[in-house]
Amino acid sequence: REDLKAGLVRAVGDPMERFREDGLRPLRAIRFSAQLGFSIEAATLAAVGPCLDRLAMVSAERARDELQKTLLSPEPSRALRLMESAGILRLLLPELADCRGVEQKGLHVFDVLDHLYACVDAIRPDLVLRLAALLHDVGKPAAKAEVPGGEPTFHRHEAISADMAEAILKRFRFPNAVVDGVAHLVRSHMFAYDESWSDAAVRRFIARVGVGAMDDLLDLRAADGSAIVGRPVAPRGLEPLRDRIKAVLAAKEAFGLADLAVKGGDLASIGIPPGPAMGAMLKELLETVMDDPALNERERLLEIAGKIRSKYSV
């Protein structure tokens, strides 16, 4: 009761004995600290490092469940820093631990790892979003290239990070929907919108990201921006894009093959057989409609298909 009043997490009895009984308990102690805003009693915290061999024997699923609860706590960075100092981060998420000390320069005020901590804190408590925030730059150490006399570059770090995030989440046996959702957000998070984007460019952006993932991606980008400078940033730069996306969606324009006014059966009716050529033709018709939504009418698309059929040797 006194510990509860003092906001203290303490093992019952000898912490070394408790942690060696169940290797998950060190991670659970840190999770309680994050969820409740409690401190961890000194002897309890000191016992974590000597018991990491027991934590290494815990199943991926049990560790995943604790990590999930930790990331959904009010301030995940509190737990992540404890995990790092106690050696848990290096044991369970070595890819993240490798981000310590990787400087970014430019507008960035943090190294990569502190940037990721700040990004997780800055985003709303949704599992896919918080995992994406935690892992969106995890590939930067691998992507980093030094430029003589200049700042380092991280070319294609979003693609590398997405592949690494997928592997990490599969290692923890997260559901496929979570793995795919996180990897998609990480792979898509590097975009640079400005008002020179045409309406067709906005439609292609929606098609590439997907309507269902759009709000999450923009939220991730806003949190990323705040974590770059180390303070909340007004999302003014993203509001024009949000407004244009809303306008395009309200117009109910085509963003995928399912939205086309012609289907495979329509093309078959004018003598185009099913197969790779038909698929390629449908994709070209979609590109045409993205450039000019007014063309998304059955007869007009069939007319265009007839004109381009020679391109596909049909």
Sequence and secondary structure as in RCSB ss.txt:
>XXXX:A:sequence
REDLKAGLVRAVGDPMERFREDGLRPLRAIRFSAQLGFSIEAATLAAVGPCLDRLAMVSAERARDELQKTLLSPE
PSRALRLMESAGILRLLLPELADCRGVEQKGLHVFDVLDHLYACVDAIRPDLVLRLAALLHDVGKPAAKAEVPGG
EPTFHRHEAISADMAEAILKRFRFPNAVVDGVAHLVRSHMFAYDESWSDAAVRRFIARVGVGAMDDLLDLRAADG
SAIVGRPVAPRGLEPLRDRIKAVLAAKEAFGLADLAVKGGDLASIGIPPGPAMGAMLKELLETVMDDPALNERER
LLEIAGKIRSKYSV
>XXXX:A:secstr
 HHHHHTEE  SS HHHHHHH TTHHHHHHHHHHHHT EE HHHHHTTGGGHHHHTTS HHHHHHHHHHHHTSS 
HHHHHHHHHHHTHHHHH HHHHTTTT    TT  S HHHHHHHHHHHS S HHHHHHHHHTTTTHHHH B  TTS
  B TTHHHHHHHHHHHHHHHTT  HHHHHHHHHHHHH      TT  HHHHHHHHHHH HHHHHHHHHHHHHHH
HHHHTS   GGGTHHHHHHHHHHHHTT   SGGGSS  HHHHHHTT  SSHHHHHHHHHHHHHHHH GGG SHHH
HHHHHHHHGGGGT 
